[in-house]
Amino acid sequence: MRKLILILFACAAPLAAATVAAQSVVTIEPQQCVWHVGDNSAWAATTLDESGWQPYSAWRFDANAPRIWVRCHTNLAALRSLSHPALQVHLHAASQVFVNGGLVGASGNLSSGQFSLADFYTVQLAPSALTSQSTVALRIALRDIVQIAPAEILLGDEAALQDHRAASALAGALDFLPIALSFALIGVVGFMLFGLYVTDRNRLELLLLAVMCWLLCDLRLSELCVNALAPITFGLYSFTYSFGQWLEVFWVWFIFRIAGKRVPWFYRVIIPFTLWWFFSGLAGAFLSANGNLAWQAVEAIVSPYVFFAAVLCTTAPLVAFWPLNRVARDRRAIALFCVAWGAADCLRFMVYELNIFGFISNTRIVVLQNHILFLRAATTLCSILALLTILFREQRRIAQERAVLAGEMEAAREIQQYLIPEKLPPTPGLTIRSVYHPSREVGGDFFQVLPDPRDGSTLIVVGDVAGKGLQAGMLAALIVGAIRTAFKFTSDPGSILALLNERLQGRGLVTCLAMRIDVDGSIELANAGHLPPYINGRELALEGAFPLGALLAVSFPAQRFQLSEGESLLFVSDGVIEARNPEGELFGFERTAALSTQSAEKIAHAAQAFGQEDDITVLTLTLAPVGAVHA
């Protein structure tokens, strides 16, 4: 409590000091001044004829009059008693100040009209300027509609004027600070949401909500700079503020994304209207003074329509979640918070709309704006925190489900590795090498090498399940089990394919090739739609056949040929042929044929390096002298 009292005292002390100092500050009232459109350096002279000039108290902003002069008559002799007499000017524009015809100070750039948001500038007055009938002239270059009131000209001691400026900055900052802190917290929440999105790129709504948090923070912190008289240029403020005008785009996108619906055409039509404010910010940053004022003259015409479009965008939650009773139970809380958020935004835009049509004065809208912004900050913060809690809970549930799925995939991969072992059984008379690279954790390719102790032959089965992932992997495991079971009764390739075809009816499509090779090199081979093998670098011609599981009453005739000593066979899956590089070019049959006499490892590596898109299986077989054993 003691620390809190000290902090409040520290904040209040400058205001108290400024109150005392303000007693020695004198304001030159607009009634003491006249103004004229144009820019003529001779208008600073004390003897100027002001008969054609108008009362400054009746001045109104005019986009067609970017250059004006203001002349005020006052008694500066009263400042002679001060140790450091000075003059202070406050206006949202670039300007020069003249006293009795002489230039005494300036702020901003008169050629471009750019000015600083810290628009209180103080100039010391020479003793010669302190006359009883003094003329203070302002040469002003307007570039923005924010200057809607006459300039404020203050006289007094330099220290008192500086205290007055500091008090104004502090009062503006403290008045807007609760709003700025609320939206700064919203910006921090945006980083939390972005962190959740990075861990799960499928949750686009998290990224959209994070961007919205940053845009809201950008808007309010930019407004804090204005209220706190921050020393940044109007161009920089307009540039940073413009990015916040994308808020309505991300808002509508987020609402329909979280509702699981596409953005209706109606919102696709009205959203571009809200981007007018984005281009207005860029105009304030980069256009010339005349160009920016011309833009704002058009903006005065289109603003009612832009605000109306913004109001319509706030109805997105009602459209996205209507009717509420059909929204899933776990989404109803999100729907209610989004509706509350939209209602707060709707209220804000409607107040601005009423101001445009003159139902609310400029003086009252400043007060209402802060109250509505604070209400909007509280509503938005509560809504985002609630949404974050709900989304985090969903994220945790999804993460748990994915962890379970990952465990199941890992178990399936281990089972598949067991069914397709890296080390092949001994095969007398044959040298066999194999490489298997699944495109995912679990692949759909399979092969079996089964030596037959009954006659010394070897059964080789190679196949590919249509599809990818866990489903294909589980079907491949089923097929491997069926092959091992069938092998106990027969090693005839055609009979084995017929048995597999019967088991696969209604379960999927599988290409498969079954081959039995005797110790003397005689081969019997049956094919069910699989890629033909390569023998000594050339593709073996095979009869076409339906894949397994396509038709029930179908036979798989066997073909016979002889493999001589030293000759080799190559079996590949379509993952080799269909490997694709970044340019979209396929690895193809020609490259496969050119590499068909190489080792299984080289062929698989070449296809994988080219651009793997499917499971890659490569198996090579060479007839060796009797007694050679596959290692």
N, C-alpha and C positions, 0 to 999 in steps of 0.2 A: 504493500500500500504506500509506503514511504517513497519508493522509487517511482511509482505512478504519479504521486503528487509533484515530485521534482520534475518529471517529464512534462506534465501539464504546465507547470510554472515556467519552464524553459520555453515552451511554445507560446505562452501568453505574454511573456516579458517583452518581446519585440513589438507586439501589438500595443501594449501599454505605452512603450516608449514612443511608438509612432503616433499615438493619440495626443501625447503631450507636444510632440514636434509639429503635428498638424495645426496646432493653434497659431503657429507663426508662418503658415503657408497660406498664400492668397491666390485665388483662382480668377483668371480673366474670363468673365462670363461671355457667352456667345452674343449677348445683346450689345457688347462693346465692339463687335467685329462685323466686318462686311466681307463678301467673297465675290469672285469673278472667275468665269470659265476662261481657260487659256494659259499661256505660259510666256511671260514677258519679264525679263530681268529688271526692266525699268520700274516695275510695280513695287519694288522694295523702297523707293524714294519716299521721304517724309512729306514732300510737297505734292504728292500725286493727287489729281482730281478724282474723287471717289463718287462722283455724281451718278455714274452708270453702274455702280456696284449694288449688290443686294444684301439684305440683312443675313448674317451667318446663322442666326437663330432659326431661320426658315429654310436652311439648306437641307436638301434631300439627295441621297445618292443617285447618280445618273450614269449609266454605263456609257453613254455617249459623251461624257465629259470627264476623261481620265486625268486631265491636268487642270488644276484650279489654284488660285491664290487666295489667301485669307489675310486681311489686315485688321489689326486691333489697336485701339488707342487706350493708353493707360498711364498712370502716374508711377514711374519707376523711382522717383526721388525718395519715396518712403523706404527704399531698400538701402539707403546710404548708411543707416545705423548698423547694418549687418556686417560682420567681418568678412563673409564670403557670399555676397549676393549672387543669386543664380536664377535661371529660368529652366523650367522642365516642360517637355512636350510629350503628350501621350496620344497616339493615334496609330491605327493599323494601316500604315502607308509609308512609302519613302518620302522624305521631306527635307527641306532646308529652312532654317529660321534666321531672320534678319531683324536687327534692332537698329532703328534710326538709319536705315539704308545700308548697314554693314552686315555681312555674313558672320554669324557667331557660332553656328553649329549645324550639323546635318546627321541624318540617319538613313540607311538604306541606299539604294541605287536609283537615282532619278530616271536614268535611261531605260532600265528594265522594269522599274516599279517594285523590285524585290525589296523586302524589309525583314527585320528581325521580329520574332514574337516578343522579345524583351523590348517592347516599343516605348518604354519610358526612357527618354534620354535627357540628360541634364547638361547645361552649358553655363559657364561662369560669365558674369557681366562685368565689363570694365567700368570704372568710375565715371568715365565720360558718357556712358550710355544711360546713366541714372538721372534722367531729366523728368521734369514734372509733366511734360507733354511728349511722351515717347510713343513711337510706332513699332509694333511687333508684327512682322509679316511672315507668313508661312507659304512656302512654295511646295505644293503637294502633287505627287504622282500616284494616283490610285490604280490598283490592279485587281482588287477583289471586293466583293460585296460585303465583306465582314465590317468594313468601315461604314456603318449605317448611322452613326451619331457624329456631331461636330467634334473636332479635336479638343482635347483638354490641355489648357496652358496654365501652368502654376508658377508662382513667384515666391521666393523666400530664401532662407539661408541654404547653402549647398548641402550641409549635413542634414537639415530638416527635410529637404527634398529627397535625398537619397534614402532617408528613413521612411519617407512616405512611399517611395517605390518598393522598398523591401517589405513594408507592411502590406501593400497591395498584392505583391507576389505571394507572401506567406498566407494571407487571407484566402486568396484564390486557390492555393495549393491545399490548405486545410479544408476548405469547403468541398473540394472535389476528391480529396484523399480517400475517404471511405469507399467511394465508387471505384477509384483507380486501384485500390488494394484488393477489392473484391474481384475485379477483372484480372488483376495480376495473378491472383490465386487461380482463376480460371485458366490462365495461360500455363501455369505450372501443371495443372491437371492435364492439359493438352500433352505435355511430355510423358506423363504416365500412360495416357491412352496410346501415344505413339509407341511407347515401349511394348505395350501389349500387342499392338499391330505387328511389330517387328518379329515377335515370337510366333505370330500366326498370320501370315500374309493373306489368308483367305477371308479374314474379317475386315473387309473394306470399310464397314461402318465405323470401326475404331479409328481408322485414318481420317475419315471425313469429319468425325467429331473432334479429333485432335486439331485439324486445320481450322475448324470453326472456333475452337477455344483460342487459338493463336490470333485469328482475325479479330475476335472480340477484344482481346488484350491489346492488339495494335490500335484499334479505334480509341479505346478509353485512355491508353497511355499517351496517345497523340493529343487528345483533348486535355489531359493533365498538363502537357507542355504549354498549351495556350493559357490555361488558368494560372499556371505558376510563372508565367512570363519567362519561359526558358529561352536562352540565347541561341536559338536556331532560326534559320531563314524560313520564310513562308513557303518557298519552293520545296525545301526538304520536308517540311510538315505536310504539304499537299501530296508529295510523292509517297511518303510512308502511310498517310491516311487513306490514299487511294486503294491500297491493297485490301483494306478492310471492307471495301465495297463489294467484294466477291462473296460476302457472307450469305446472301440470299441464295446464290447458286448452290453452295455446299449445303445449306440448310434444307432445301427441297430435295436434293440428291440423297442426303442422309436420311430424311424422314421416310422416303419411299424405299430406300435400301433396307432400313431396319424393319419396315413393314413387309418386306419380301415381295414388293410390287415394282413394276416399271413406272417411271415418271410419266404421267399422262401428257398428251399433246398440249393440253391447255397451259400447263406450267412451262412446257418447253417454249411456248409462244411468249409468255409474259416475263420470264426470267431475264431475257436480254435487255428489257427496259430498265431493270435495276442496275445494269452495268453502266448506265449513264453517269452515275456518281463516280465510278472508277475513272472514266475518261475525263470527268471534270477535275479530279485530283491531278491527273497527268497534265491537263491544260494549265492548272495553277502552278505546276512545277516547271513547265517547259515553254509555254507560249509567251509571247511578248505581252506587255501590259494591255495594249489595245486588243490583241487577239484573245486574251483571257476575258476581258470585259465583254467582248462581242460574244464569246461562248456563254458567259453568264447571262447575257441578255436573252439568248435562246433558252437557257436553262430556266429562266423565270417563267417562260411559256410552257415548257414541258414538265416542270417539277410536279404539278398536280397529278399528271399521269404517271410519273415515276413513283410517287408516293402511293398512288392507288395500286400500282403493280406490286409494290412492296407489301401493302396490306393484303392483297390477294395471296401472296406467297405465304403469309402467316397462317392461312387456312389449310396448308398442306397436311398437318396432322389429322384434322377432321376428315379429310378426303381419304388419306392413306389408311386410317384405322376404322373407318365407318363400314358397317355398324360395329360398335364396340363389343357386343355380345358374341360376335363371330371371331374375335381376336383370341388367339390361344391364351390360356391362363397365365403362362409364364411371360407373356408379352403385354398383358393389360397394364401393369404398373408403368412400363416404358411408354405405352400409348398415353396414359394420363399425364405423365410428366412432360411429354412432348406437346400435348395440348395446352398445358399451363404455360410452357415456355412460349409457344406461339401466341397465346393471349396477351402476354406481357409485351411482346414485340408489336402486336396489333395496336395496343393502346398507345405505344410510343409514336408509331407512324400516323395514327389518326390525329394526335395532338398537333403534329407538324402540318398535317393536311388542313386542320382548322385554322392554323396560323396563316397558311398561304391564302385562304379565302377571307381572312380578316376577322374571324370569330374570336381569336385570341391575340392579344397585343404582343409586341416584341418584348416588352418589359415582363409580362406575366409568363411568357413561354420560357424565359431563362430560369425562372423559379420552378415552373412545372417540369422543365427538362431535367433538372437535377433530381427532383423527387422521383420522376419516372425512371431515370437511369438507375437510381439506387434501388427502386423496386425491381427493375429489370435485372440488376446485378444479383440481388438476393434470389429472385425466381430462377434466373439462369444458373446460378451457382448451385442451388438446391437441386435443380433438375439434372445438371451435369453430374453432380456427385451421386445422385440416386441412379442415374443411368450408368455411371461408372461402376457402382456397386452391383447392379444387375448384370451388366456386361462382364464384369470380373467373375461373377458367380458362374455365368454361362461359359466364360473362357476356362474356368477351372474344371467345370464338368466336361467340356470338350477335350481339355488336356488329359483328364483322367481316362476318357474313352479312347483317346488316341494312344495313351500309354498302354492300355489293355490291348488295343489292336496291334501296337508295335510288338508287344510281348507275344501275341499270337502269331504275328508274321515271323518273328525270330524263331519261334518254335517250329513253324511250318518250314522255314529255311533249313533248320537243323535236320528235320525229318527228310527233306528233299536231298540234303547232302548225304544222309545215310542211305537213301534209296539210289542216289547217283554218286557213288564213292569216287574220290579222287584217284585211289589206287585200284587198278583193274586186276581181276583174278589172273593167275597164270594161264597162258594159252600156248601150249606146245606147237611149234611150227609157225606161229604168227607173232609179228611185232605190231602191237597196237598202241597208239597214242591218242589221248582225248583231251579236249579243252572245253570247258563249259562256263559261259559268262552270262548270267541272267541280267536282263535290263532293269529289273526291280529286285526287291528282297527275295521274292519267290518267282521263279520262272515257269514257263509253260512247255519248254523243251524237255525231252527225256531221251535216254538211251540206256541200253542194257547189253552187257557182254557176258554170256552164260556158256561156259565150257560144258560139254555133255560127256560125262565119264562113261556113258554106255557105248559110244562108238568113237570117241576122241574128236568129234566135230565141235564147232563153236557156233552158237546162235547169237546174232547181233541184231538188235532192234533199235531203230532211231525214229523219233517222231516229234511232232510239234502240235500242241493244243491251240486251237483258234482262241485268241484273246490273250490277256496278260494278267498279272497280279495273282492274288490269293486264289481266286476261283480256278484259274488255269492251272496253278500249282497243285491244288488239291485234286483236280481231275488227272493231272499227270501222275500224281502219287497213286491214284486208283488204277491207272493203266499199268504202272510198273508192277503193282501187286498182282494184277490180272495176268501179266506176262509171266511172272515167276510161277504162278499157280498153273497156268497152261503148260509151261515148260516141263512140269513134272510128268505130264502125260504124252506130250508130243513136242518135237522140234521142227515139225514141218512148217515153213513160213506161211503158206497159204492157209493152213488150218488155224494157226495162231491169229492171223489177221481176221479170219472169219469169227473166231471166238470173241476177239476184242470188239468187232463191229456189233455183235449181238449185245454185249454188255453196255455199249455206248449209245444205244438207241434212246433218243430223247434227252441226252445229257450233254450234247455238244458235238462239234466236229473236230476231227483229229487227222492230220496227215501222218502216215506211218510207213516205214520200210522195214521188212523183216528178211534177214539173209542167214542161211546156214552154209558154212564153209567146212569142208572136210580137210583132213591133214594133207591130202594130195593136191589141194587147191581147187577141187571141183566145187562150184557154187550153185546154190538154188536160191532164187531171190523173188519175193513177191512185194508188190508196191500198192499203197493206197493213197495216191495223190501226193506223195512226198517228192522232193527234188531228187532226180537220178544221181547216183554216185559218179565219180570221175575215176577212170581206170587209165593209169599211165599218162595222165594229163589231158585225156579227152572224155567228154561226157558220154556215159553209157546210154544207149537208146533203150527206153522202156515203154511198155504199153501203158496207155492212160487208164486211170481207175478212179472211182469215187473215193473221197476221204471216208474214214471210219465214222459211223454214226449217221451217215447221210441216208442210206437205204438199207432195209433189213435183208431182203433177198438179193444178195449180190455176192459174186465169187471173186476171188483174188488169185488168178492163175500165176503159176510160178514160171520163171525163166531160168535156164541153166546155161552156165558158161564156165570156162576154165581159167584159173589164175596161175600163171607160171611162177617159178621160183624167182624172187627178186622184184616181181611186179607189185604194184600198190593200188589200193583203193582209197578214195576220199569221200566221206559223208559229211554234208553240211546242212544246217537248217537255213531257213529263209532270212534269218537275222544277218547272215553273211552277205547274201545277194542284195538285201534291201537296206544295208548300211548307207547312210546319206550324209554328204558333207554340207557345210553351211550354205553353199550355193544351190543345194537341192539336187545335186547329181548323185545317182545311185552307184554303189560299188559294182554291181552288175555281174553278169555271167562271164564276160570276157576277162575281167580282172581275176575272178575266181578261177577260171580255167588256166590263166597264166601262172597262178600260184599253186595249182593243184598238186604239183610234185614236191612242194615245200613241206616242212614239218607242220604239225597241227598248231603248235605255238605261234609260228610265224604267220600262218593264215589267219588265226583268230586275232592276233595283235594288229594285223593290217586292217582287218574289217573294223575292229574297235576304234583304232586311231582315225579311220576315215569318217566315222560318225555313227555310233551304235544307236539304234532305235528299237531293236527287238532282241530277244534272247539269241545268243550266238552259241552254236554247238558245232564243233569240228572234231571229226574222228578219222584217223588214218590207220590203214591196215596194210601190212607188207608181208608177203609169203616168204618166210625164212627157211633155211635148211632144217631138216628134222632134228629135233633136240634143242633148237633155240627156244628160249622162254621169254615171254614178255615181262619186263621188269616194271 
